[in-house]
Amino acid sequence: MFRLAVTSRLCLQLIRRELATLQLPSGHANAAPITSSFVNSIRSAHTTNGISLARSLSTSQPKLQSEEVEVTFVRANGERVKAKGKVGDSLLDVIVNNNIDFEGFGACEGTLTCSTCHLIFSKPDYDRLPEKPSDEELDMLDLAYELTDTSRLGCQITLSKDLQGLEVRVPATINDARS
């Protein structure tokens, strides 16, 4: 399916055209003027000439996440790799977005079907993680090499400002649970 992001102006025109076909009298209870708040409240798909135009309407500027969190990854040989990620990124995103070469890391691309993004946290850092591991994550961790009590999958850890300066150890070997 071919999807296009449509500007709010075009969406507004499409909505006006569609509502005009309803032919509601101006005094009718459902005949309200089209305002930006009305446009902001609509999220739908519209098909024109066989092309599905997915639209998310907004008349305001998007908030860009600019807050960054620094993370240090420690390789098995002791090499320290510092990287930055945006608040809301996963630790897997940080590695991918910074082109850090950890061979085989994140093989399933964060779908929670392998254990290749296994990371080991210090006890204090593990305890300050906002969420505990899910049953699915624990099942994948059971298949990871060098498993510890403070092991987590990087795809399941979301960065927040509270994790500034986080340091994690990357195991020497990985196990792709899919194979």
Beta strands, then each sheet from edge to edge (+ up, - down):
strand 1: 43-48
strand 2: 51-56
strand 3: 68-74
strand 4: 80-86
strand 5: 118-121
strand 6: 151-153
strand 7: 166-169
sheet 1: 1+ 2-
sheet 2: 4+ 3- 7- 5+ 6-
end
